[in-house]
Amino acid sequence: MDRKALIWTFLFLANFIHLGHLNPAVGFSALLTHNMYLGNKQAVKYDKVITNYGNGYDKWSGHFKAPMKGLYVFSCSVMAINKNYINIALVKNGQWVATIYSNPSYFDQASGTVVVALKKGDRVWARQADGGRHVFGNYNLFTGYLISKQI
């Protein structure tokens, strides 16, 4: 390959990578804007979508659906109303992954982060776990993003 063709190939690949074609951006952040009373194992539906690259997060169900196979990071922060407590589970396809617990005191907030391998179409969401049900709006955030397609 001559030098000019090599330079054009390099520029094409650099632009291709820069535009996200080889490593696409997948990530979301969503906030709960109102107080919520959760039923047994009810999903928290974070209604204010801040970011949703890859369109994996659905605010109507509260679920993130992986648009591609990969290694993902999920983080969730929770706060209960007044002196209540809240116990939120992060779940993958309905199976428990982690629990986040906020103590029964004013303005106690808790958070948790997990790294999870997902196949395309797998779902992750936050839901009510055992106990507490009163979620304090504007202090509850759910975030997830792809860190690698190489798994």
Secondary structure, 3 states (H helix, E strand, C coil): CCHHHHHHHHHHHHHHHHCCCCCCCCEEEEECCCCEECCCCCECCCCEEEEEECCCEECCCCEEECCCCEEEEEEEEEEECCCCCEEEEEEECCEEEEEEEECCCCCCEEEEEEEEEECCCCEEEEEECCCCCEECCCCCEEEEEEEECCC
